[in-house]
Amino acid sequence: MIIVSEHAGFCFGVRRATDALEELISKKAPSDIVCTLGKLIHNEQYIEYLEERGVRVISKDELEALFESAKRGTHVTLVTRTHGIEKETEKTLEAYADECSNFKIVDSACPYVKKIHKIVQENSRQDTTIFLIGQKDHPEVLSIKSYIEGNGYIFASATELEEHLKAENYLEKEVIMVAQTTQKLSEWKKCQEILKKYCTNAKIFDTICSVTEKRQTEAQHLSQKTDIMLVIGGTDSSNTAKLYQICCAHAKRAFWIQTHLDIPFDEIKGAHTIGITAGASTPDNIIQEVKKTMSNIMEENFAELFEASERETPKIYKGAIVKGIVMSISENEICLDLGVKQTGSIKRDQITSDNDIRLCDLFKIGDEIEAKVISKSDRDGEIVLSKKAVDDVKNWEKIVELASTGEIVEATITRATKGGLIAVVDGVDVFVPASMTGVGRDKDFSVLVGTNQKIKIVEIKADKRSAIGSIKAVLKEERKAAEEAFWAGIEEGVELEGPVKSITTYGAFVDLGVLDGLVHITELSWKRIKHPSEVVSVGDVIKVFVKSFDKDARKISLGYKTEDQNPWNIFTEKYTLDDVAEVKIVSITSFGVFAEIVPGVDGLIHISQIANQKIENVNDIIKVGDVVEAKIVAIDDEKQKVSLSIRALLPEEEVAEQTADAPAEESVEEVVEEVAEEVAEVVEEVAEVATDAPADDENADA
C-alpha cells in the first residue's frame, strides 16, 4: 500500500509564484528577458525546467547590467524568489522600475514571508531586541534579517537560544520572537518555552506557515504507521530537511530522494506500506512519478511474496534484510542458517572493525542475527551477508533519536581534526566542534583523544547523514546541577575541604569544586601575620568552615582558624595564676620585656620584676631569645593580658635587702597605659595594610 501525504508538494505561496511565472513564459516575446532573482524555489529539477524555457537565474551582481538592457529598449521582467529579498535590494528594484518602464518586477515572495517582514519592521526599535529562529544562511532568513533595526539575533535551535539568554539578562527587556516559515514545529515550541522562562516582557509571533505545520504533523503520523517513508525534495530545501528529520525520528526507515531515480530499490523491497511526503518546493509531476514507480515495485513485491509463501521459504535477494541462526563460528567468519538451501556467511570485516575482538566472544551457536544480503550466487550456492549494514542503519536511527530526546550518552574520542574532535557513539562518528569540546579557547583539545566523554547530540544534518555533538553542553548541565546541590546544602558553620587555588595579600582562595571561597588573612591565624603564605601554600588541601555567603552574588566567605586553635584558650587550659612557666623573651622595651608563654600569647615582665636590684638598661640583664622561668602574677581574661615576674622567683632574703633601693612596682593598669602609645602606632600600621587589600574583589567578603 502506498500513502501520499495530503499536503505534500507545492504550498500556496510556491504554487502562486510558479503559476505567475508560467503565465509570463507563455506571453514572452523572443526578444524579451524573463529571469528570477535567485532560485525561485529550492528544487533543481524545476530550475532546470525553467532554464530550458529561457528563464535564467541571476544574482544581485547582475542587476545593474540587466537594468542597462532595459534602458536600451529590451523588455525585462524580473521575478523575485519565494523566499523574499533583502530590503535594500527591493528599494533598488523599485527605483529601477520607476526610472524605466521596460523594467518590470513581479514580487513572488510568499505572503507568509512578507508578513514576517512587516512584523519585524513595525516592531524594530533601538530599545527592542528581535530573535529570529531559523537557518542562518537561508535566503528567507537573510531577507527577514534585513528588516531588523537595532538589536537582532538569529538562532538555529532552542539550545542556541537558551545559551544566549543565560549569558544576557532579558528579564524585563522588550523582546520580539519570530520563526522562519518552515521551522520545525517541535523546535519552535521549545524556543517559546525557553523565552518565557528568561523574559517576562516578550512578544511571540507564530509565523510558521500553517501548511508547514500540517505537512510536518502528517509526516509524523504517516511515519508511525508505514514500513518505509520517502521524503521528496531538493537537497538545499529547508522544509524538506525538517520533514526528513521528523521521519527519521518516527519511521522504521526513511529515505530522502529528489526524483524517482533516487529510490533505493534494494532497500525498500519487501515493504508492505510506503509513505510519501514532499517539501513545499517539490512539483506535483515529480511526486506522481515517484508514486507510479513505487506502485510498480509494490506489484513486483506482491508477486514475490506470493511465490515465497507458496514455497514456504524466505525470499533472498541482494539488498534484502534477513534473519538467520548461527551454525558455526570461525576466526574470520560466521555461518547462518537462513531457512533456504544455501548457507549465509558474514566475514569478520562485515561484523566489526576491531581486529582484537574474537568472534566467539560476540556470538554463540544458536544466536539469531539480522543481516543484509550483499551478494547471492545460485551457481556457487553462496549468500554473502553484512551485519554492519544493518547495525549502521539502526545506530544512525538511534543517533537521530538521541538528538530528539536530548539524552546524554558516553562516547569514545577517537581522533582530532583541525576544527574539533571525532567521537564514536554506537559505531557512528559524531563531530564535536572545537567550541563545544569544553576545552578553553586556544588550548589543545586533542588531549581528549583516547578518552571517554559524555556528550549530547545537538544537531542532525540528515542530508549528509552527519551529527554534531557537544561535550560543553553536558559539562554546563553537570556544573549547574553541582552548583544547585552545593548551594542547597550551604549554611553557616558547614565544614568544607579543598585545595588552596591562589593567594593574595589579603587572603587565600580555596577551590570548593563549583566556586572559589575566600579565607581572609584575619581568618587564617590567631597570630598577626603579614602575608597568607606564612600559613598556607598554593596546592595545600585545607579544612575550612562557612562564615557567611551570598547565593545571589555567588560568593562565600570561609574561616580557617578555630576556637581549639585559639592561643588564649590553650594558655588558660595549661596555666593559672601563680603558676611558673618557662618563657621566651621576644621583645625588649624601656619599661620591661615581653615573653612568649605559648605561641600567640605573650606576657609582660615589667622592668621592676626582672631583677632584685634597680636596672638602668634591660639589655644588660636579658636578651631577646633568652629562655627564663617566670611566675604568672596577673591574668586579665577580658583583655587577654598576662603579667609575669622573674623577681617573684628570687630568694626572699635577696629581695628584702634590695627593697629600699627598688623603685615602686607598677600595677598592670599602669603598665598598659605606658605602652598605649606604642600599641596605637601598631594599630595604625595594621590599618594601612588593611587598606592596601582590594575592597571590590569579586570573591572578597564584604
Sequence and secondary structure as in RCSB ss.txt:
>XXXX:A:sequence
MIIVSEHAGFCFGVRRATDALEELISKKAPSDIVCTLGKLIHNEQYIEYLEERGVRVISKDELEALFESAKRGTH
VTLVTRTHGIEKETEKTLEAYADECSNFKIVDSACPYVKKIHKIVQENSRQDTTIFLIGQKDHPEVLSIKSYIEG
NGYIFASATELEEHLKAENYLEKEVIMVAQTTQKLSEWKKCQEILKKYCTNAKIFDTICSVTEKRQTEAQHLSQK
TDIMLVIGGTDSSNTAKLYQICCAHAKRAFWIQTHLDIPFDEIKGAHTIGITAGASTPDNIIQEVKKTMSNIMEE
NFAELFEASERETPKIYKGAIVKGIVMSISENEICLDLGVKQTGSIKRDQITSDNDIRLCDLFKIGDEIEAKVIS
KSDRDGEIVLSKKAVDDVKNWEKIVELASTGEIVEATITRATKGGLIAVVDGVDVFVPASMTGVGRDKDFSVLVG
TNQKIKIVEIKADKRSAIGSIKAVLKEERKAAEEAFWAGIEEGVELEGPVKSITTYGAFVDLGVLDGLVHITELS
WKRIKHPSEVVSVGDVIKVFVKSFDKDARKISLGYKTEDQNPWNIFTEKYTLDDVAEVKIVSITSFGVFAEIVPG
VDGLIHISQIANQKIENVNDIIKVGDVVEAKIVAIDDEKQKVSLSIRALLPEEEVAEQTADAPAEESVEEVVEEV
AEEVAEVVEEVAEVATDAPADDENADA
>XXXX:A:secstr
 EEE TT S  HHHHHHHHHHHHHHHH  TT EEEEES SSS HHHHHHHHHTT EEE GGGHHHHHHHHHTT  
EEEEE TT   HHHHHHHHHHHHH TTEEEE    HHHHHHHHHHHHH  TTEEEEEES TT HHHHHHHTT  S
EEEEESSHHHHHHHHHHS  TTSEEEEEE TT  HHHHHHHHHHHHHH SSEEE   S HHHHHHHHHHHHHHTT
 SEEEEE  TT HHHHHHHHHHHHHSSEEEEESSGGG  HHHHTT S EEEEE TT  HHHHHHHHHHHHHHHHH
HHHHHHHHHHHTS    TT EEEEEEEEE SSEEEEE SSSSEEEEEGGGT S TTS HHHH  TT EEEEEEEE
EETTTTEEEEEHHHHHHHHHHHHHHHHHHHT EEEEEEEEE SSEEEEEETTEEEEEEGGGSSS TTS GGGGTT
SEEEEEEEEEEGGGTEEEEEHHHHHHHHHHHHHHHHHHT  TT EEEEEEEEEETTEEEEE SSSEEEEEGGGT 
SS  S GGGT  TT EEEEEEEEEETTTTEEEEE   GGG HHHHHHHH  TT EEEEEEEEEETTEEEEEEETT
EEEEEEGGGT SS  S GGGT  TT EEEEEEEEEETTTTEEEEESGGGS HHHHHHTTTTS     HHHHHHHH
HHHHHHHHHHHHHHHHHS TT TTS  
